[in-house]
């Protein structure tokens, strides 16, 4: 296992910088997830760590050693890609063994490693099948097994679950997290799916436009986002944002040009709730999403499309007026000009 460190890392294409001098330290055995929208630079960062993209400036250290000039195979790391990259004409056993193609291990040792990886990933009964006979999740496990047999000091995952359906993604999230807990290997993982980030990471790194906006434990970022972008990107459904004014500790919806923005997560904006409120919003219902344990209610208030939560069996009629309240402490405040967090109410 090993640490990964980025020091003032820069990536440029011609005169255009796409990674702007980022700094990051990944501890030995840590599971770090890079998250952000498409084009934010997260995959480019991962590919530079792997040696698949040339570094334009700064340093990458793996296990304390600068690896900028090392080719990918000399970095002793393994990368799992979005498209599996397994060979259709080879069996599962042969695909996993391909990860040891350049190894100096003898035949028996290689076979033992393949069997070990097969057991760890519950692929033993599939070792003699070809990829065409496997499900998407099983193919992804084959790709992970091929990386595992090399015993790398770190794993790099580049959106490995994006080609799977929702049920398989959920299953594979659990499997990859369990694999990390068994192996204890350093993992750097890239996704645009904030649910993957929240459920899998020891630490999330939020990126936008080649910059790191915030990093921290999943619930730390969820509870204390540093800016509007992070607040809206982390959390499902996305946080409600609307302009407000504050007078005497009371928040009131305002028009454009207000100095403050209020951020309220849909699960904190409740319909039918009793008690003291930090803010109260009323408007016409535009859509309803019954989810079983609760109902998401879409409505318009303060000239904004907002989402609130109602009890399971409360299903307001489309067009009816509802009133939603947020309890004290549930409202995040942001400066409207900079969109940086300035407190909670």
HUHU-V840132 format. One line per field, one symbol per residue. psi: psi as a letter, one per 20 degrees, with the letter a starting at -180 (. if undefined). burial: # if it has 24 or more other C-alpha atoms within 12 Angstrom, else .. A space follows every 10 residues. Layout:
# HUHU-V840132
psi=???
burial=???
This chain:
# HUHU-V840132
psi=rqqpppolpp pqocjophpm lqpqpoqpjq opppqrrpji jghggghhhi jipqphqaqp ppkippjhiq rgiiilrppp rhjglqphiq rgghgghhij gjqjqrgghg hhgggghggh jljgijhjrq hhjqrghhhh hghhhhhgii lriqqppnli jijqrgghgg ghggggghgg hghjqppppp qiohggghih qhppopqplj qogqqrqghg hghmqirggg ghhppprqpp pqqrqppkjp ppqraqiqiq ppppqhiiop pjqraqphqp pqrpphqpnp jeirppoprp qkkqprprpq rgjonqqpir pqpqqpqpii pppqphgikq pjaq.
burial=########## #......### ########## #######..# ########## #.######## ###...##.# .#..###### ##.####... ########## .........# ..######.# #.#..##.## #....##### ########## ########## ##......#. .##.###.## ..######## ########## ########## ########.. ########## #####.#### #####..... ###......# ########## ##....#### #########. ....###### ##.####### ...###.... .######.## ######..## ##.##
